[in-house]
Amino acid sequence: MAGIVVVTSATPGKPEHSRSGVTHVETVEKPGSAVTRTRAAEPLLAPDRKVPASDSDQNPWRSTFDTIASMQSDVERDHAINNLINGLEPGTLLSALRFLAVREPDGWTREITRRMIHHLAEVEPARAASEVEGWPDGAGKDQAMEDVAIVWANRNAAEAAQWVKQWPDAQMRDQGMTGVAYEVARGDASAAMTMAVGLAPSQGRDDLISHVAAQWTASDSKAAVDWTGKIPDSALREKVAGSVAMELADHDPVAAATMAVTQLPIGKLRDDTVIGIVERWVQVDPKGAQAWVQQFPSGPIRATAMDNLAKLWPDRNLAR
């Protein structure tokens, strides 16, 4: 069978340096086994000095990126990009980015630029932020700024949020803060909710609030339930209540069921939430789930809930 062999240039007896060569991938055929062998690779030039941001033949980055662009295998190109990026110091990385900025854009150029900015944001987020702020206006700049904000939020949410608040465009500012809030919600849902409610009303904001409320429920269900009940906008309150009830069902299905039938109006959202609660409840207390469903009046929702019980609890002969 065919074996995939990843090979890098290296000198025998010396440690490999990912910045020194292109990673090559080759397929070696040998009946019944995969054979691994190494071969020398032509070095990729990764200059440590600053170079002019031009696409001229004299620019040492040109041969580096032309080599990557000429690779026929997507896997080989991906390894080469990873090795190059991981071997660059932030200053050299900026030099590469400025060369790419004046190169004719294409699919792989946009991809390597995105990955370089992501890597720079992981090690020096403020420097990455300063770099993308200087880019020409357009979709590429907008996406890069959002990406940097999200990566920065993983490292220091307060600094990321402070940077985003300084963005001049209100819509971009809300999009950036949305990305930061999603990251913050993984560790501090209450703080994320404070960010979320400060955004301008939109579908994106409502989705964020619903998501954060569910995360909050997992860490402090009482606070999340109480807060949800006080949302003044009825449509948003119902949307959030559905998310909270579904999350609550994982550890308190009785409270989730009560919330669904008392806070959600009759309709699709309520039906979907009830079915979701039943599916979770039957995993931890199938008898309790059955008893609750059997209280439903005859109709489609009862029939659907009973069908779900039967699928998830197949060893019971359930009375309809």
N, C-alpha and C positions, 0 to 999 in steps of 0.2 A: 504494500500500500504506500501511498505518498506520505512523506514526512515533512513538516514545515520546520526549517532550520533558520534560526536567527543568528546572524554573524556580524560582529563588529571588527573594525580594524584594531589591532593591538600588537604590541611587541612582546614576544615570549619572555616570561619571567617578570614583566612589568605590569602594574595595574592598568586597566583600561580607563580611558577618559572619554566620556560620551561626546565631548565637544570636538574630539579629534577626528572622527570619521563618520561616514554614512553607515547606518545599519542596513545590512543586506538581508533579504529573505530569499531563500531558494528552496525548491522542491527536489528531493533526491529520491529516485525510484530504486527500490530493491525489493524483490518478492518477499512478502511476509514480514517485512520490518521497515522501520524508518531509520535512515542512516544520517548521522550528524557529521559534518565536516566544516572546517573553517577555511576562509580565504581572505586575502588581504583586501582592504577597501581603500579607495581614493579618499584622502582627507577632505572634509568640508572646511572651508575657511570661515572661521568665526573671529574676526579681528577684535582685539581688545582696545584698539585706539578708536577715537571718534573719526568717522568718515563723512564726507559730504553727503547730504540728503539728495542725491541725484541718481538717475537711472543710467548713468554713463558707463562705458566699458571700464573706466578707471576705478569705479566704485568696487571695492573688494567684496561687498555683499552680493554683487551681481552674479558671480560664478557660483556662490553658495546656493542662492535661490534658483538659479537656472538648473543646477544639478538636481535639486529636489523636484522642480517642476517637470524634469525630463523622465522621472521614474515612472515606469509603466504600472507597477503594482501599488495599489492603494495601501496595502499593509506595509510595504517597504517605505513609502513616503511617510506614513504615519510614524513609524519608528524613527526615521531620520529627523522629522520635526521634533519629536519628543526628546531625542538625544541632543539636538541643537539647543532647544529652549532650556533644558535642565542644566546645560553646561555654561550658560551665559550669566555673567554678573549683571545687575540692574542697569548700569551705565551702558554696557555693550548691547543689552536688550533694547534700550531706547534708540541706539544707533540703528539697529536692524529695523525697528518700527518706523523710523523716519525715512529709511530707504523704501520700505514697502509702501509708505504713504504716497510716494510719487511714481510708483510703478503702476502700469495699466492694471486695473482691478479685474480679477477673475475669481472663480470659485475657491481655488486653493489659496490664493493670496488673502482673501477675506478670512478663510479658516485659520491660517497661521497667524494672522494679525490678532484675531479673536483669542487664540490660545496664548499668544505672547502677553497680551494685556491681562488676561486672567492670571497668568503666572506672576507677572509683575505685581498685580494687586495682592496676591497671596503673601509676597515678601515685603513689599513697600507700597501699601495702598495709597498713601498720600501722594507718592510720586506717580503712580498710575493715574490717579485722579487729575493731577496737574497736566499730565500728558494728554489725556483724552479731551480735556477742556479746550486745548489749543487746536483741536482738529476742526476742519471746515464743517459747517452745519450740514446735517443730513441724517438719514436713517442709520448709517454706520456709526456716527458719533453718538446718537441717542442710545443705540443698543449697547455700545461700549460703556457709556456712563452708567446705565442700569446694571450691567454686569459687574463693574467695579464696585458699585454701591452694595450689591449683594455679597460679593466676596469680602468686602471690608466689614460688613455687618457681622459676618461669622467671626471676625477677629475682634472688632470693637464696635458694637452697635451704636453707641452714643456718638462716636466720631463720624461714623457713616451717616447717621441721621443729620448731624450738624452740617456735613458737606452738602447733602441733598437739599436741605432747607435753603441753601444759598443759590440754587439753580434759578435762573431768571424766568424760565417758562413755567407757568403754573401747571399745565397739563403734564409736562415732563417731571415736574417736582412731585406731583401726586403719584405718577407711575414709579418713580424712584423710591418714594416712601413706602409704596405698596410692597415692593420687593424687599425692602429692609424689614418691614413689619412681618412678612411671612417667615423670614429667618429668625427674628426675635421671638416669634410665637413658639418656637421649638423649645426655648428655655425659660421664657418669661411672658406668658400669655397676657397677663394684666398690663404689662408695659406695651405689648404689641397692640392691645385694644385701645390704649390711649392714643397711639399713632393712628390707628384705623379710623377712629371717630373724628379725627381732625381733618380727614380728607374730604374733598368735595363729593357730593352725592353722585354715584354712578353705579353701574352694574358691578364693575371691578371692586369698588369699595364695599358693596354689599356682600359679594362673595368672600372678600377678605374678612369682614366682620363675622360672617357665618363660620368660616374656617377657624378663626381665632377663638370664637366662643366654644367650639368643640374642643379645641386644645385646652382651654381654660377649664372646661368640665372635667377633663381627665385629672387635673391637679387640684381643683377646688370646685366641686360640683355645686355646692350651696351658693357660693358667690356668683357663679356663672348663671345658675337658674334664676336667682334673685335679680341679677342685672338684666337678663333677657326679658323678664316680665315687665320691666320699666321702660322698654324701648317705646318711644311715642308713636313712631310710624308703624301702623298695623301690618302692612305688607312685609316690612323688614323684620318686625317682631315675629311674625309667623315663620318666615324663612329661617331665622336664627333658632327659634324654638324647635323646629324640625331637626336641625343639626345637633342641637344640645340633647334632645331626647334620644337620638340615635346613639350618641356617644355615651349617654347615661345608661343605656340598656346593657352595656358591657359589664357594669358592676352593680347596678341597681335597677333591674328591669321593672319592678313595681312602680318606682318613682317615674321611670321613663314612660310607662303606660299611662300613668295618671296625668303627666304633663301633656302627652299627645292628645288625650281626649278632652282635656280642660282648656288647653291653650290654642289648639288648632281647629279651624272651622271645617265643617264637612266638605270634602273635596279631594282632589288627587294628592295634594301634599300630605294630608292627614292619612289617606289610605296607604301611600308609600311609606310613611313613617311607621304606621302600625305594623305593616308587613315586615319592615326592617327590624322592629323591636321583637316581633315574634321569632324571627330567624336567630336573633342573638339570645333571646330568653330560653329557647328550647335547648341551647347548648349547655346551659348551667342548671336549669330547672324545668325540664320538659312537662312535668305535671302541673306546675304553676302556669306555664304558658298555655297548656291545654285548657285549664280551668278558666283563664281569662278569655280566650277565644270563644269558648262555648257560651259566654255571656253575650256575645254579639248577636244582634237581631239577624234573621235570615236575610241573605243577600250576597252580592258579589264579594264584598270584603271578607265576610265570614268564610265563604267557600275558598277564596284564595289563601286565607290564613290557615285553614284546615289542610289544604293541599300542601302547604309548606311544612306544617307539622308532620304530615305523613311522610314526606320525603326525608326530613331530618330526624325523624323518630320512627323508623320503619318497623320496629318490633312491636308496635302497639296497634291494636285494632281500634281506631278512633271513631267515636260516634259522631255523625254529622248532625 
